[in-house]
Structure formats: structure tokens, C-alpha cells
């Protein structure tokens, strides 16, 4: 369980660092300001995708909706809050390191990115825990 948490936090942190590297160095030259609109819509897209997967599993009869909705929602919410927390820690650390008063404004982009990646990580871990619980019984 601790290894799973470490892997999930590492995935979220890698996504945040990847965004910082690409956006600050490469993406403004390539796609311009479209990235900002895309980044702010990521949590809605990832939650919608997760909900569609959950509903698809419920309709196909692979899960019981009444039994599984609470662990599903709990996993997604927990990991989305973890994503915001990890983004906050990374941005505040970078702000302190570079002594930049405008550094916390990066949370406008990294907060939604952390939520979106956290939702996907929560979905993946919910599915993996569900499979391991199902195979154990």
C-alpha cells in the first residue's frame, strides 16, 4: 500500500515537473496560449472520462453500482486532493528557491493539472484494488 502511494505521488509530481519544463521552455513557441485553456479544462475531461468508465463497468455488469460508487469516488477525491497538494508543494518550493514573488501564480495551471492527473491515478488505483479484491475472493 505504501508503494502504491509513492508511485501515485511520483506520477503526479512528474506531470507537474514535465509541465514546468515544457511550458517554460518549449510550448509557448509551439502552441502559444492555447495551452492555458487546455490546462484549465483538464480536470473536467479526466473526471468525465473516469465517470464514463465507471458507468460503463456498471452497465456491463462487471461492478455493482451501489457497492462500488463510494470506493470509486473516495479514491478519485483523495488522489485529486493529493494532486493539488503536490502541485502546491512543488510551486512553493520553486518560489522559495528562485525568490520569485509571482511564483504562486503558477498554481493557476499546476493546480488543475494536479487534480486531473490525481483523478486518473485514483481511477487506475481503484481499478487495480478492485481487481485484487475480486481475485482474492
C-alpha positions in Angstrom: 0.0 0.0 0.0 2.9 2.4 0.8 4.5 1.6 -2.6 1.2 2.4 -4.3 1.0 5.8 -2.6 4.6 6.5 -3.5 4.1 5.6 -7.1 0.9 7.7 -7.3 2.7 10.8 -5.8 5.6 10.3 -8.1 3.3 10.2 -11.2 1.6 13.4 -10.1 5.0 15.1 -9.3 6.4 14.0 -12.7 3.4 15.5 -14.5 3.9 18.8 -12.7 7.7 18.9 -13.4 7.0 17.9 -17.0 4.6 20.9 -17.4 7.1 23.3 -15.9 9.9 22.1 -18.2 7.8 22.1 -21.4 5.7 25.2 -20.8 8.6 27.3 -19.7 11.0 26.2 -22.4 9.2 24.8 -25.5 5.4 25.1 -25.6 5.0 28.9 -25.9 6.9 28.7 -29.1 4.9 25.9 -30.5 1.3 26.3 -29.5 1.1 29.6 -27.7 -1.7 30.5 -25.3 -3.9 27.6 -26.3 -2.2 25.5 -23.5 -3.8 27.7 -20.8 -7.3 26.9 -21.9 -6.5 23.3 -22.3 -4.9 23.0 -18.9 -7.9 24.6 -17.1 -10.3 22.1 -18.7 -8.2 19.0 -17.9 -10.0 18.2 -14.6 -13.4 18.2 -16.2 -12.1 16.0 -19.0 -10.4 13.5 -16.7 -13.4 13.3 -14.3 -15.8 12.8 -17.2 -13.6 10.0 -18.6 -13.4 8.4 -15.2 -17.2 8.6 -14.8 -17.8 7.1 -18.2 -15.5 4.2 -17.4 -17.3 3.7 -14.1 -20.8 3.9 -15.7 -19.6 1.6 -18.5 -18.5 -1.0 -16.0 -21.8 -0.7 -14.1 -23.9 -1.1 -17.3 -21.9 -4.1 -18.4 -22.5 -5.7 -15.1 -18.8 -6.0 -14.1 -19.4 -4.0 -10.9 -22.3 -3.3 -8.6 -23.1 0.4 -8.7 -24.4 0.5 -5.1 -21.4 -1.3 -3.7 -18.7 0.4 -5.8 -19.6 4.1 -6.1 -18.2 5.0 -2.7 -14.8 3.5 -3.1 -14.6 4.9 -6.6 -15.5 8.4 -5.6 -13.3 8.2 -2.5 -10.3 7.2 -4.5 -10.8 9.9 -7.1 -11.3 12.6 -4.5 -8.4 11.5 -2.4 -6.0 11.5 -5.3 -7.3 14.8 -6.7 -6.6 16.5 -3.4 -3.2 14.8 -3.3 -2.6 16.3 -6.8 -3.4 19.8 -5.6 -1.2 19.3 -2.5 1.8 18.0 -4.5 1.4 20.9 -7.0 1.3 23.4 -4.2 4.4 21.9 -2.6 6.3 22.0 -5.9 5.3 25.5 -6.7 6.0 26.9 -3.2 9.4 25.2 -3.2 10.3 26.7 -6.6 9.1 30.1 -5.5 11.3 29.9 -2.4 14.3 28.7 -4.4 14.0 31.3 -7.1 12.8 34.1 -4.7 10.0 34.9 -7.2 7.0 36.8 -5.9 4.9 35.7 -8.9 5.7 32.0 -8.4 2.4 31.1 -6.7 0.5 32.3 -9.8 1.7 29.0 -11.4 -0.9 27.3 -9.2 -3.4 28.5 -11.8 -2.0 26.0 -14.2 -0.5 23.4 -11.9 -3.5 23.1 -9.6 -5.8 21.8 -12.3 -3.1 19.7 -13.8 -2.5 18.1 -10.4 -6.3 17.5 -10.0 -6.5 15.9 -13.5 -3.6 13.6 -13.0 -4.8 12.8 -9.5 -8.2 11.8 -10.8 -6.6 9.4 -13.4 -4.3 8.0 -10.8 -7.2 7.5 -8.4 -9.2 5.7 -11.2 -6.2 3.4 -12.0 -5.6 2.5 -8.4 -9.3 2.0 -7.8 -9.4 -0.4 -10.7 -6.3 -2.2 -9.5 -7.6 -2.5 -6.0 -10.9 -3.8 -7.3 -9.2 -6.5 -9.3 -7.0 -7.6 -6.4 -10.0 -7.7 -4.1 -12.1 -9.6 -6.7 -9.3 -12.2 -7.3 -8.8 -12.7 -3.6 -12.4 -13.7 -3.0 
